[in-house]
Amino acid sequence: MSSKQISRSDSYVFNEIEGDIVMMDVSNGSYATLNETGKSIWLLLENPKTIGEITEALLAEYEVSKEQCEKTVNEFLKKMAEANAIVIK
């Protein structure tokens, strides 16, 4: 998955409310609120990105080890893929 392009799914809409991102799946009405890191990743996905591009952007934004950053990105993307919130090509 590292060289594949990741983008937001069209089945989700989102809005920023008081600094948080609230997402809703329009196909079933389920919703979620993203934490700060999730928000950063979601906003990065305005345009398709690879995992490497996401990781590098987060490393520039946060003081965290590359290993921890990669783990966090992979866990978040796995959850988003399971919820059909992202598309991987």
HELIX and SHEET records of a PDB file:
HELIX    1   1 GLU A   36  LEU A   44  1                                   9    
HELIX    2   2 ILE A   51  GLU A   61  1                                  11    
HELIX    3   3 LYS A   66  GLU A   82  1                                  17    
SHEET    1   A 2 ILE A   6  ARG A   8  0                                        
SHEET    2   A 2 ILE A  86  ILE A  88 -1                                        
SHEET    1   B 3 TYR A  12  ILE A  17  0                                        
SHEET    2   B 3 ASP A  20  ASP A  25 -1                                        
SHEET    3   B 3 TYR A  31  LEU A  34 -1                                        
END                                                                             
